[in-house]
Amino acid sequence: MVVKMQMLIGYEDAQKVLSSYYSKLWGVITDSWNEYHNLPSWFLAVQSKRGRATSVNDIIVSKAKSLELDDDKIKPMTINDMFCLLISTDAGVFAFKFKKLSADGHSRSVSTMQLMQFKNQDEIEGMERAHHLEIGYVLNDNEDEISAINIVCPSGMKGIYWKAEVTPHGIANSEAELFEFEDKAHTESGFKVIRKDIEDNNEATGTN
């Protein structure tokens, strides 16, 4: 089965039009994490890891929705319980999903047709055509502090086209990663390509 990846976009093209939004997106996530930890101690004490992730995400969604008040290019949207923040740019519309991420850029969600469409970069009924990205926090080993905030461009349910760390001042680290991409190999000029189906010490380099 061929994955169409209709709206897949390269890192450099995305970076050109999204750079002015990074501080806002970073602020939404970090402020939400801090606000959660200011909740009553009795509430925090009974939270499971899953409950914490849900509570933090609820705060993130609330703060993300408020961004449209200052920018008419930002539009929050919820389709079948999936919240996305849409940002209109010269390179098209970007749909951001806010998630807790693992260090290698993966998120956990119940598999649905809508989720498959999002990760496969296919059109989603009820949403305008958009480049699909995930943005989320990565926790440290003790899971008590945020170690990074990353943007991920998915290329299938288990594939990542590229990911980058977001800071208040822009992008700190970026890399293209290709693994389990079912269509054809894509490369980004100037970015390291790390294939997950080979040993860590066998790294390929992106070509033009």
C-alpha positions as CSV (number, residue, x, y, z in Angstrom):
1,M,0.0,0.0,0.0
2,V,1.4,3.3,-1.1
3,V,1.3,6.2,1.4
4,K,0.4,9.4,-0.5
5,M,1.7,11.9,2.0
6,Q,-0.1,14.6,0.2
7,M,0.9,17.5,2.5
8,L,4.4,16.4,3.6
9,I,6.6,19.5,3.9
10,G,10.4,19.7,4.3
11,Y,12.1,21.2,7.4
12,E,13.6,24.2,5.6
13,D,10.3,25.2,3.9
14,A,8.4,24.9,7.3
15,Q,11.1,26.8,9.1
16,K,10.9,29.8,6.8
17,V,7.2,30.5,7.6
18,L,6.9,29.3,11.2
19,S,9.9,30.9,12.9
20,S,7.9,33.8,14.1
21,Y,5.5,31.5,15.9
22,Y,8.0,29.4,17.9
23,S,8.1,31.6,20.9
24,K,4.3,31.6,21.2
25,L,4.1,27.8,20.9
26,W,6.9,27.3,23.3
27,G,5.2,29.7,25.8
28,V,1.9,27.8,25.6
29,I,3.5,24.5,26.6
30,T,5.9,25.8,29.3
31,D,3.3,28.1,30.8
32,S,0.8,25.2,30.9
33,W,3.3,22.9,32.6
34,N,4.0,25.5,35.2
35,E,0.4,26.2,35.8
36,Y,-0.3,22.5,36.3
37,H,2.3,22.4,39.0
38,N,0.7,25.3,40.8
39,L,-2.5,23.3,41.3
40,P,-3.3,22.2,44.9
41,S,-0.8,19.7,46.3
42,W,-3.6,17.2,47.2
43,F,-4.6,17.1,43.5
44,L,-1.1,16.6,42.2
45,A,-0.5,13.9,44.8
46,V,-3.2,11.6,43.4
47,Q,-2.4,12.2,39.7
48,S,-1.2,9.2,37.7
49,K,1.2,9.8,34.8
50,R,-1.7,9.5,32.4
51,G,-3.8,11.8,34.5
52,R,-1.1,14.4,34.6
53,A,-0.6,14.2,30.8
54,T,-4.4,14.7,30.3
55,S,-4.5,17.6,32.8
56,V,-1.5,19.4,31.2
57,N,-3.0,18.9,27.7
58,D,-6.3,20.4,28.9
59,I,-4.4,23.5,30.0
60,I,-2.4,23.6,26.8
61,V,-5.5,23.5,24.7
62,S,-7.1,26.4,26.6
63,K,-4.0,28.5,26.2
64,A,-3.6,27.6,22.5
65,K,-7.1,28.7,21.8
66,S,-6.4,32.1,23.2
67,L,-3.6,32.7,20.6
68,E,-6.2,33.6,18.0
69,L,-7.1,36.7,19.9
70,D,-3.9,38.4,18.9
71,D,-3.4,36.9,15.4
72,D,-6.0,36.4,12.7
73,K,-3.9,33.8,11.0
74,I,-4.3,31.4,14.0
75,K,-7.5,29.4,14.3
76,P,-8.2,26.6,16.8
77,M,-10.3,23.7,15.6
78,T,-11.6,20.5,17.1
79,I,-12.8,17.6,14.9
80,N,-14.1,14.5,16.6
81,D,-12.3,15.3,19.8
82,M,-9.0,16.0,18.0
83,F,-7.8,19.6,18.8
84,C,-5.6,21.3,16.2
85,L,-4.2,24.8,16.1
86,L,-4.2,26.0,12.5
87,I,-1.7,28.6,11.3
88,S,-2.0,30.1,7.9
89,T,1.2,31.0,6.1
90,D,2.6,31.7,2.7
91,A,3.5,28.0,2.4
92,G,0.0,26.9,3.2
93,V,-1.9,26.0,6.4
94,F,-0.2,24.1,9.3
95,A,-2.2,22.0,11.7
96,F,-0.5,21.5,15.0
97,K,-1.4,18.8,17.5
98,F,-0.1,19.2,21.0
99,K,1.2,16.0,22.5
100,K,3.5,14.6,25.1
101,L,6.5,13.2,23.1
102,S,9.1,10.6,23.7
103,A,12.8,11.6,23.2
104,D,12.8,10.2,19.7
105,G,9.7,12.2,18.8
106,H,6.8,9.7,19.1
107,S,3.5,10.3,20.7
108,R,0.9,7.9,22.0
109,S,-2.7,8.0,20.9
110,V,-5.5,5.5,20.3
111,S,-5.3,4.5,16.7
112,T,-8.2,5.9,14.6
113,M,-8.8,6.6,11.0
114,Q,-8.5,10.3,11.7
115,L,-5.2,9.8,13.4
116,M,-3.9,7.8,10.5
117,Q,-4.9,10.6,8.1
118,F,-3.1,13.1,10.3
119,K,0.1,11.1,10.5
120,N,-0.1,10.1,6.9
121,Q,-0.3,13.8,5.8
122,D,-3.7,13.1,4.1
123,E,-6.7,15.3,4.0
124,I,-9.1,15.2,7.0
125,E,-12.8,15.7,6.4
126,G,-13.9,18.9,7.9
127,M,-10.4,20.5,7.9
128,E,-8.9,22.5,5.2
129,R,-5.8,21.1,3.5
130,A,-2.9,21.5,5.9
131,H,0.6,20.3,6.7
132,H,0.3,18.2,9.8
133,L,2.8,18.7,12.6
134,E,3.0,17.6,16.3
135,I,4.5,19.8,18.9
136,G,5.0,18.7,22.5
137,Y,7.1,18.4,25.6
138,V,9.7,15.8,26.4
139,L,10.3,15.0,30.1
140,N,13.6,14.2,31.8
141,D,14.4,10.7,33.1
142,N,12.6,11.4,36.4
143,E,9.6,12.8,34.5
144,D,9.4,15.8,36.8
145,E,10.8,18.5,34.4
146,I,10.6,19.4,30.7
147,S,13.9,18.6,29.0
148,A,12.8,19.8,25.5
149,I,10.0,21.0,23.4
150,N,10.0,19.5,19.9
151,I,8.2,19.9,16.7
152,V,7.7,16.7,14.7
153,C,6.6,16.2,11.1
154,P,5.1,12.7,10.9
155,S,5.3,10.5,7.8
156,G,3.1,7.6,8.7
157,M,2.0,6.0,11.9
158,K,5.6,5.1,12.8
159,G,7.5,7.4,10.6
160,I,9.1,10.8,11.2
161,Y,10.2,13.0,8.3
162,W,12.0,15.5,10.5
163,K,12.0,16.9,14.1
164,A,13.4,20.0,15.7
165,E,13.7,21.4,19.2
166,V,11.9,24.6,19.8
167,T,13.2,27.4,22.1
168,P,11.9,30.9,22.9
169,H,14.4,32.1,20.4
170,G,13.7,29.7,17.5
171,I,15.1,26.3,16.6
172,A,18.0,24.9,18.7
173,N,18.5,21.4,17.1
174,S,17.0,19.8,14.0
175,E,17.4,16.5,12.2
176,A,15.7,14.6,9.5
177,E,14.8,11.1,10.4
178,L,13.6,8.5,8.0
179,F,12.2,5.2,9.2
180,E,9.3,3.0,8.2
181,F,8.4,5.5,5.4
182,E,6.3,3.3,3.2
183,D,6.4,5.5,0.0
184,K,9.9,6.4,-1.1
185,A,13.0,7.7,0.7
186,H,13.0,11.5,1.1
187,T,16.2,13.4,2.0
188,E,16.7,16.9,3.2
189,S,19.9,18.6,2.0
190,G,22.2,19.5,4.9
191,F,20.5,17.4,7.5
192,K,21.6,14.2,9.1
193,V,19.4,11.2,8.3
194,I,19.2,8.6,11.0
195,R,17.6,5.4,9.9
196,K,15.9,3.5,12.8
197,D,16.1,0.2,11.0
198,I,19.9,0.0,11.2
199,E,22.4,0.1,14.0
200,D,22.9,3.5,15.7
201,N,26.5,3.6,14.5
202,N,25.5,3.3,10.8
203,E,24.3,6.8,10.0
204,A,23.4,8.0,6.6
205,T,23.7,11.6,5.5
206,G,21.1,13.5,3.5
207,T,21.8,14.3,-0.1
208,N,20.6,17.0,-2.4
